[in-house]
Each structure stands twice: as C-alpha cells, then as structure tokens.
Amino acid sequence: MDSVRLTTLNVRGLRGNKRYKIYRWLKENKSNICLLQETFCTRDYTDIINRGWNGEIIHSVSNSPHSRGVSICFSKDLNYEITSFHKDKDGRILLVNFVMNNQDFSVCNVYCPNDGSSRAAFMRNARLFVKAYATSEQYLLVGGDFNCVDSDMDRIGKAVDKDVNMLQEFKIDLKLTDVWRHSNPSTIDFSYIDPSARGNNSRIDFWFCSSLITNNVSSSFMTTAPTPDHKAVIIDLELRANKRGPGYWKMNNSILNDE
C-alpha cells in the first residue's frame, strides 16, 4: 500500500441500521483509518457496534446511549500492528499507538465538549494526555470534533469562540499543523452545517498533524457523509520507504584474546 486514507467524522450515533450505512460509506471511500465521534457506544454495546465493520475497532465508551463515545476503526486492508492504546473514562478521547510501514505512529481521536468553560479545561487535559501517551512525536495525528473554530474564516453567523486560544496552544505545544488549512490557505468551507438553517455554519472538525505527516499529505478535503450535520474531513498520507543509514560495523575485541 503506497498511501493511507484517514477520515474523521462526527456520526451522531452508531445505533440501529445507520451504523451499516456509515460503515459502507467509509468502505466505498476507501478509508483505512477512521476516527468517529459521538458513537453513543456504551460498554455493553461494543460488540454490536463492531458488527458491520470489516476490521478492528478500538473504543472509548460513554456511560450514556445518547451522547459522547469515540472510536478508531482500522481497515482489514491496512498492514499495521497496534502496540498500545489509551482512553479516558468519559468517551471523549482515545489514543492508539501502532506500527505501519516500519514506523511508529500515534493517532488520537478527540471530541470536545460544547460548553466553552468545559471545553477550555478539556483542551488543557487533552494536551497533557497526548504528551503522556503518544509514543511518536514525529508521526503524530490528532483528529476529531473540537467544537470550536481556529480563526475568523472558520465560522459565519456567530462570533469566534472566546477559548479559541486554547486550540492555538494545543497546536503549538504539540507542534501540530491544521492540515486542511495548510492545503487550503484562503478557502472558506465548513464541516458543521447548522441543521436549523440559520446559517451558523463552522469548521470545527480537524486533522492536526506533525510536520513530517503534513509534508507527506497528498490531499486534504471535506466531503458530505451519511450523517445529519457534519462533513467528513479526509487526508491522504503517502507512505515513503524509510531509508537506512550507512550503519556501523562493531567488533568484539575479546576475540583477539582467542589464540
């Protein structure tokens, strides 16, 4: 596999037949690693949520069947090996460390609270969570629904969030780049479409990536999905062969004592 497609999407629930529609859409779009938010997955529902996905799913479950829950799905077509994963107790953050293309990767799925004051505290804790558990800083990807915008360009019909500086601090401290904005510096587009038709649309779904990841992204775009009010944000990552250095030849000097 020369490239990997990564998708982040707020699904607003994976219960019922909707789950199969979303899984089918992800497969048709050839997504290899999928970050899903608001799965509504509780501990006793994980086996049912797993049905229909042709691959492996890691969950951070919610205690409510009507809110929260995040999952990371790995396609069976992907050549990878999970080395560890870490989750919170509220179904809002999930980090998976894995090996792919002989390289350590860390991917984190984030679903921020809607409330501004709760979101600011969550962002600080999420930053510490990633720093504590990600095994790779050079190949780090953080995606999800952050429920706040990054700049004035990312929202219409409403003022920019007061806690937007927390998102800036999150990116700067973890040395991450907003990949879609990096590829589309002057484009105005929105990932959340206000279902009330009042026009309060915004770009609140992101892929934040380390510089090495950003340099290897061949495309980044948003597209409609079978979900009520969020678009999917998709990036295509080119996998390049890791070049080995010249290396060293080491001699065990003790063999000189052997007649």
N, C-alpha and C positions, 0 to 999 in steps of 0.2 A: 504494500500500500504506500503510494507516494505522497498522499495528503490525507488529512483528517478533518472532518466537518464537525464543528461543535455548535450546539444550539442551546440557547437559554429561552425559557418560555414560562410565563405565569399561566397555569392551566385552569385556575378557579375550580378545582375539584377533579378527581380521577375516579369517582364512584359511578357505578352504572355503566351503560354502554358507551358513554362519552370516552372512556378510557381507550377502548379499541379504536375509536376514530382518531384520537391523538397519536396513539402508537403507530397506526397505519400511515398517518401523515408524516411522522418522523422517519419512518422506513422509506416512504416514497421520496422524501427529500434527502435520503442517503446520509442521515445524521449518525455519526459514530459515537459521540459523547453528548448526552443531553442533560441539561440542568433544568429541573422542573420545580416551580414554586406553587404554593397553595394546593398541594396534592390532597389535603384533607385526610391524609393517611394516619390512622391510629395503629397502635401496636397489634391489635387483634385483626387488622385489616391488611397487613402487609402481604400475606400470601395471595389475597385476591387482587391487590394492586399489581403484583408481579405477573399475573396472568395476561397473556397477550403481548408481552414484550419478549422478543426473541434475543435474549441476552441477560446480563447481570444488572441488578438494581440495588443500590445502597440507599437506605432511608434514614432521615432524621424525623421521627414521628411526632405528631401532635397529640394532645390529650383531648382534642375536640374533633368531631367528624365534620365540622363546618368551617374550620379555619386552620391556617398555618400548614406545616408539613412541607419538607423539601426532599427531593430525591435526585440522585445522579444515575443515569442509565448508560450502560456500556453495550454497544452493539456486539453481537457474536462474531462479526466480520473483522473486528479490531484485534490486532495482536498486541496484547498488553498483559501486565500482571500487577494486581493490587498488592501493595506492601503494607499499608495501614490505612485506617480511616478514623475520623474523629467527628463527633456530633455534639450538639447542645441538648438540653432537656426540653426545649420549647418548640422544636420543629422549625427553627429559623436559620440554622447554619450547619453545613456539612462539608467536611474537607476530606478528600481522598488523595493519598499518595500512591503513585503507580509508576511502573517502568514501561516505556514504549520506545521503540527504535534504539534500544540500549542506552536510554537516557531517563533519568529520574524526573518525573513531572509531579506537580501538585495542582489540583483543581478544587476550588471552593465555591459552593453554592450558597447564596445569601438572599434572605427575604427579610427586608427591614420593616419595622412597624410603621403604621400610618401616622400615628401621633408624633408630632415634632419633638417633644421633650424625650419621649421614649426612644425615638429614633437616634437622637444625638448620643444618648448613653449606649445604645446598642452598637453604634458605629465605633465607638471607642473600644468596647469589648470585642467586637469583631476583628478589629485591627490587631489586638493582642492575641486573639485566638489564632489568626493566620500566622503570626510571627512565632507562636509557640509550637504549632503542629506541622507547618509546611516544611517538608524535607528539602525542597528545591526553591531557592530564591530566583535562580536564573530562568527556570522553566515553570513559572507560576501563572496560573489563570484564575481570576475571580470573576464570577458572573452572577447574574440574578436580577431581582426586582428590588431596587434600593428605595423606592417610594419618595425620591427627591431628585431634583434635576442638578445638572452640573454647571449650567450657565443660563443667561437670559435667552439664548437661542433655543433652549430645550422646552419652553413652555409658552402657551398662549392662553389668554383669558384669566390668568391668575398670577399673582406676584411670585417671584422666585423665593424658594424656601429660605427661612432665616438661618437654618442649620446647614446651608449648602457648604459652609466652610469645613464641616466635618467630613464631607465627601472629598474635598480637596486634601485635607490632612491624611485621609485614608490612602489616597493615591500616592501622595508624596512620601509618606512614611514607608510604604511598601514598595516604592519605586515602580509604580504601575502606570500604564498609559490607557486612556479611553480609546480602544482600537477603532470603533466606528467613527468617532470624531476625527481621529488621526487620518483615516482614509477619506473622510468627507468634511473637510475643514469649514466649508461655507454652506453646507446643505442644511435645510430645515426640514426635519421629519420627526415623527412622534411614534413611540412604541405603545403608549397608552392612549386609547381613543375613548373619550368620555361617552358612556352609553346613554347619558341623558340628553345628548345632542346640544348641550350648552356651549360646546366648543372648548372646554377646559382640557385640551389635549396636551400631552407632555412626553418627553423622552426620559423615562425613569428606569428602563431596563438596559443593562450594560454588560460589556465584556471589558474588564480591566486586565491587562497583561504585562508581563515583564518585557524589557526591551528586546531580548532575544526572541521571544514569542512574537512580538509586534513586527519585528523585521522579517519574520517568516510567514506572516499572514498574507495570502494572495488575494483574498477578497473578504469584505465585511458588509453585510447588508441586513435590512429589516424586511420582513415579509408577513403577509396575513397568514393566520393559522386557524384551525377549528376551535378557537377559544373566544369568549364573549367580548373581551375588551383589550386584550394585549396582542401585539405582534410578536413574532419570534425574532430574536437577534442572532444572526448566524455568522460565524467566521470559518474560513478555510485555511488550515495550517499546513504548510508544506513541510514534509519530513525530509531532512537532509542527512546524508551519511555522516556520522561522526568520524572525523579524521584523527587517526592516531599519530602521536608524535614519534620522533626517532627512537625514543626509549633509551635504556641503559643496559649494558651487559655487566653483570656483577659476578665477581669471582670469590669463592670461599677460600680465603688464604690458608685455612688449616690443611688443605690438601697438599700444600708444599712440604708439610712435615711427614707426609706418607712416602716412604722410600720406594 
